[in-house]
Amino acid sequence: MTSDTLRKILVAGAAVAALSVAACKKPEAPAASEAAASEAAAAASDASAAASSAAAASSAAADASAAAMSAAPANK
């Protein structure tokens, strides 16, 4: 895994944690809860995008690794 992939996974985890905290907080006022809901939805969207990007990067890395292994000469 590259540092870029690890960073994306970390950001996705932080977004999920923020969503959990926002969902479990007691609503203070209707305007505040609407803002929190909007913020949580944005965080969930960001987390989904980051997870998708991380999955694509992982798949690409696996493909590159498989290609390198098939192209390498066999040790005899």
C-alpha positions as CSV (number, residue, x, y, z in Angstrom):
1,M,0.0,0.0,0.0
2,T,1.2,3.4,-0.8
3,S,1.1,6.4,1.5
4,D,-1.6,7.9,-0.7
5,T,-3.8,4.8,-0.3
6,L,-3.3,4.8,3.4
7,R,-4.1,8.5,3.6
8,K,-7.3,7.9,1.8
9,I,-8.3,5.1,4.1
10,L,-7.5,7.3,7.1
11,V,-9.6,10.1,5.7
12,A,-12.5,7.7,5.1
13,G,-12.2,6.4,8.6
14,A,-12.2,10.0,10.0
15,A,-15.2,10.9,8.0
16,V,-17.1,7.8,9.2
17,A,-16.1,8.7,12.8
18,A,-17.4,12.3,12.3
19,L,-20.6,10.9,10.9
20,S,-21.0,8.6,14.0
21,V,-20.4,11.5,16.4
22,A,-22.8,13.8,14.5
23,A,-25.5,11.1,14.5
24,C,-25.1,10.4,18.2
25,K,-25.1,14.0,19.4
26,K,-28.2,15.4,21.1
27,P,-29.8,18.0,18.9
28,E,-29.3,21.5,20.3
29,A,-31.6,23.4,18.0
30,P,-33.4,22.7,14.8
31,A,-31.0,24.9,12.8
32,A,-28.0,23.3,14.4
33,S,-29.3,19.8,13.7
34,E,-30.0,20.7,10.0
35,A,-26.5,22.0,9.7
36,A,-25.1,18.9,11.4
37,A,-27.2,16.6,9.1
38,S,-25.9,18.5,6.1
39,E,-22.3,18.2,7.4
40,A,-22.7,14.5,8.1
41,A,-24.1,13.9,4.6
42,A,-21.2,15.7,3.1
43,A,-18.8,13.7,5.3
44,A,-20.5,10.4,4.2
45,S,-20.2,11.4,0.6
46,D,-16.5,12.2,1.0
47,A,-15.9,8.9,2.8
48,S,-17.7,7.0,0.1
49,A,-15.6,8.8,-2.6
50,A,-12.4,8.1,-0.6
51,A,-13.3,4.5,-0.1
52,S,-14.0,4.1,-3.8
53,S,-10.8,5.7,-4.7
54,A,-8.9,3.6,-2.3
55,A,-10.5,0.4,-3.7
56,A,-9.6,1.4,-7.2
57,A,-6.0,2.1,-6.2
58,S,-5.8,-1.2,-4.4
59,S,-7.2,-3.0,-7.5
60,A,-4.7,-1.2,-9.7
61,A,-1.8,-2.1,-7.4
62,A,-3.0,-5.8,-7.4
63,D,-3.1,-5.8,-11.2
64,A,0.3,-4.2,-11.5
65,S,1.7,-6.7,-9.0
66,A,0.2,-9.6,-10.9
67,A,1.6,-8.3,-14.2
68,A,5.0,-7.9,-12.7
69,M,4.9,-11.4,-11.3
70,S,3.9,-12.9,-14.7
71,A,6.5,-10.9,-16.5
72,A,9.4,-11.8,-14.2
73,P,11.6,-14.7,-15.3
74,A,11.3,-17.9,-13.3
75,N,14.1,-18.9,-11.0
76,K,15.6,-22.3,-11.9
